[in-house]
Amino acid sequence: MKRRTLGHLLAVLIGASLTVAVPFARAAEEAPEALIQRVSTGVLQQIKADKSVQSGDLSKVLTLVDSQIMPNVNFTRMTASAVGRSWRQATPEQKKRLQDEFKILLVRTYAGALAQVQEQTVAIKPMRSSPTDTEVLVRTEIVGRGDPVQLDYRMEKAADGWKIYDLNVLGVWLVETYRTQFSQEINANGVDGLIASLAQRNKSNAAAPRKS
């Protein structure tokens, strides 16, 4: 996946940061496509209004992710799916480290691309689901400058509302992409080796000069 494309992905998620907090009762009733529409609408306002987010200010992006994005994502499931079978054998401490390092990796990877998000709009495609479904696929398309960007969400129904657990950008699922990378590292060096590799990548990313 190209960095330009990945920037759209995180930008859509960060859009939730300026939306009004949804009460628990309302969130539990909110349809999955309505949640995505709310999040997607907010991002266009957020990116245009906040220069520090546009510039990829990591501390601000991390704060937004922790306070506003994670409540809409089942990040434990996302990380477990990316790690694969080895997740079941991992200790609680290893699982925590994996989630922490994976989140930082994603944020650092996408933060620098936020400045490229400008006048896009998000179109929600027709849903193919029934009211009794507990897992759905919400398909969207980001249109504006340049070619349209396909951005789809796999979502599950939880007690407190719908949660995102995987994303598809231009036909490439995020979890599947990282599962391949993580599997190679685990096969070679085990779960601790993957944690060390992620930590090193994050350290290197932090030290690298940011491209404008």
Secondary structure as the mmCIF struct_conf table of DSSP 4:
data_model
#
loop_
_struct_conf.conf_type_id
_struct_conf.id
_struct_conf.beg_label_comp_id
_struct_conf.beg_label_asym_id
_struct_conf.beg_label_seq_id
_struct_conf.end_label_comp_id
_struct_conf.end_label_asym_id
_struct_conf.end_label_seq_id
HELX_RH_AL_P HELX_RH_AL_P1 ARG A 3 ILE A 14
HELX_RH_3T_P HELX_RH_3T_P1 GLY A 15 LEU A 18
BEND BEND1 THR A 19 THR A 19
HELX_LH_PP_P HELX_LH_PP_P1 VAL A 20 PRO A 23
HELX_RH_AL_P HELX_RH_AL_P2 PHE A 24 GLU A 29
HELX_RH_AL_P HELX_RH_AL_P3 PRO A 32 ALA A 49
HELX_RH_AL_P HELX_RH_AL_P4 LYS A 51 GLN A 54
TURN_TY1_P TURN_TY1_P1 SER A 55 GLY A 56
HELX_RH_AL_P HELX_RH_AL_P5 LEU A 58 LEU A 64
HELX_RH_PI_P HELX_RH_PI_P1 VAL A 65 ILE A 69
HELX_RH_3T_P HELX_RH_3T_P2 MET A 70 ASN A 72
STRN STRN1 VAL A 73 VAL A 73
HELX_RH_AL_P HELX_RH_AL_P6 PHE A 75 VAL A 83
HELX_RH_3T_P HELX_RH_3T_P3 GLY A 84 GLN A 89
BEND BEND2 ALA A 90 ALA A 90
HELX_RH_AL_P HELX_RH_AL_P7 PRO A 92 ALA A 111
TURN_TY1_P TURN_TY1_P2 GLY A 112 ALA A 113
HELX_RH_3T_P HELX_RH_3T_P4 LEU A 114 GLN A 116
BEND BEND3 GLU A 119 GLU A 119
STRN STRN2 THR A 121 ILE A 124
HELX_LH_PP_P HELX_LH_PP_P2 LYS A 125 MET A 127
TURN_TY1_P TURN_TY1_P3 PRO A 131 THR A 132
BEND BEND4 THR A 134 THR A 134
STRN STRN3 GLU A 135 VAL A 143
BEND BEND5 GLY A 144 ASP A 147
STRN STRN4 VAL A 149 ALA A 158
TURN_TY1_P TURN_TY1_P4 ALA A 159 ASP A 160
STRN STRN5 GLY A 161 VAL A 169
TURN_TY1_P TURN_TY1_P5 LEU A 170 GLY A 171
STRN STRN6 VAL A 172 TRP A 173
HELX_RH_AL_P HELX_RH_AL_P8 LEU A 174 ALA A 207
BEND BEND6 ALA A 208 ALA A 208
HELX_LH_PP_P HELX_LH_PP_P3 PRO A 209 LYS A 211
#
